[in-house]
Structure formats: C-alpha cells, structure tokens
Amino acid sequence: MKKGVLLVNLGSPDSPEPKDVKKYLGEFLMDERVIDIPYAARALLVRGIILKTRPKASAAAYKKIWWEEGSPLIVISEQLQNKIQKQVDVPVALAMRYGSMTILKGLQELVDKGVDEVLLFPLYPQFAMATTETILVKAEQLKEMHFPNLKIESVPAFYNKPDYIEVLSNSIKNHLEGKKYEHLLFSYHGVPERHIRKSDVTKSHCKIDGSCCKTPSKAHEFCYRHQCLEVTRLVAEKLQLKAGTYSTSFQSRLGFDPWLQPYTDRTIERLGKQGLKNMAIVTPAFVSDCLETLEEIAMEGKEIFHEMGGNEFTTIPCLNDDAAFVNLLSKWINNWVTA
C-alpha cells in the first residue's frame, strides 16, 4: 500500500469581504457539531439571525489581520505542509474543514498520487466535537461516498505527549525571553459546556466542577476541558512556573448558553483591575495563528488590558511553522510510515 498524509486545519473565508465571510460562516455554523441543536432551530438561528448581522463585523475583523498573501491561517498551514513535505518520503496534502480547500480535494489529491492509505492529521492538540470529531466524521463520509477502498487512520489528540509539551514549552520560553510579565494566561478556544457532557463516554463523569478533570477517567480521552487544563499543568511544570503566576481561560464564546469558564476577556479585565501591569498570553488550542489569536487576543485583548491600566501585553505566537514543531510532526509521520 502507498501511504500519504492529510493535514487538516479549521479553514478560512476566501477573502475578507462580507460575501465570502458570510459563505464561510454559513458552512461553519451549520455544522451540527459546532452548533449542536436540531436542524430547524440551527437554520433559524444561523440563517435567520447570525448571517444577517455577523458577516459584516467578522469581515471587518478579518480585514485587520489579512496578509498580502492571503488568510494567515491558510498561509501558515501551507508553510507547515511544505516544510513537513521536505522531511518525509510520502505525499503530504493540506485541507480545511470549512471553506474552499475541502477535505474532498485533499483526499482526491492523495488518491491521484496513488495513495491508498491515509494518515488523517487534525491540527488540534486537544479533542473537541467542533474540531477533531467533525473532521473525522466528514472524512469517513467522504470515504464511503468517493473512496470506498481508501484506508484512513487518524492521529489522536496529542495534548499530553511529552515531546509536544517540550516543543510548546520551549516556544513559550523563547518568546518570553527579555519580556516583562508578571502573569502568563493560557487562553483556549471555548466550547459550550454541553459539548463536554456530550463527549463523556462514561455518561456520568464530566460534571465541570473543580474535581472531575483531575480525577482519572476514560472520559478524559475525549474531554476538551481536561485536555486544556492538562496542557497548562504540564507546561507550567516544565517551565517551573510558580503558583499564582499563571492561569487558564477560554475565549470566543457565542450565544447565551453556558460556555467553559473563566472567560478570557473577563480574565484580562480582572487582572488589569487588580493592578497587574505586565502580562503575557499564549493560545495552545491553536497551532496556527488566525483570527482568534491575531485579532481577538493580540488586538482586542491588548485593548482591554490597556483600558484597565495595564502596560505590557505580550502575545506569544502559535507554533505555526516553527522548526521544532515541523521536526516533531515529521517524526510522528515518519514513525507511522515505517510502522
């Protein structure tokens, strides 16, 4: 069998214009694993309300961070793909869950090169319904419809792998060198609390309280909250951060249902009100800088902190196409190829 790899990231509009942003948001928000309510209610919410108001505001946000070469997330993902390709001997394709760089196109590209065994590589350290799971489900649907003879194997969440923690920790350490900061905030993308309960394979462990994420359980294999908290714990341990000098928060909530807390914007506000003058923030749920890191954190977060009296607000880039990260992913791929 000939092997190949499909890297999959979130996606992006084709341009920062409202019409393209509306098309992208429509596909993204109509995914039943993103807004997990009955279809009729989801269609009413997304098409009847959100898509009538949000595209213009989102387009303005995208315009703030758009690069000359295109969407930062797409450009960075392509750079990552190209660098990995130079270190492995099998074809490496790139796809996005949403937008025009579809998983179908990515799989077809590999099949056209003679590949009949694919390593599906969701570019998310933690498992979540709205990220990893939707990629796996979509790929399986496409396999059944278009590639029935294709063998697909997926990379599980790698949030707690020691070599990943080492790469992430070293990146944080290097970017903080010479910077002023009294507090390091680990900000992860938020999800509704109900997603955590739905992903609980035990159907009873996840209570989203102060203890369930710390109590060993097979539920942790698919618990986004546990996996985020574990990244913070492992990095803090690796960097020997002192208690009280770091914390975890969740960003990018949508709607009125309870989402994972504490919220990033309110945490930044609280730290500023408490008199903190210098802080740093890292976003380990993302491997590529994107709208949520470049605009929501680096711009909006910084503005909130300064309004609260803060001075230095240091944003740590995602791993992007960092050499150590490229080497790590290439090593994992090569291990799979030779297994």
PyMOL commands that set and color helices and strands:
alter all, ss='L'
color gray80, all
select helices_A, chain A and resi 18-29+39-65+72-85+103-112+129-146+162-176+193-198+218-222+224-239+264-273+291-307+323-338
alter helices_A, ss='H'
color red, helices_A
select strands_A, chain A and resi 3-11+92-98+117-122+151-154+183-189+246-251+278-282+312-315
alter strands_A, ss='S'
color yellow, strands_A
deselect
rebuild
show_as cartoon
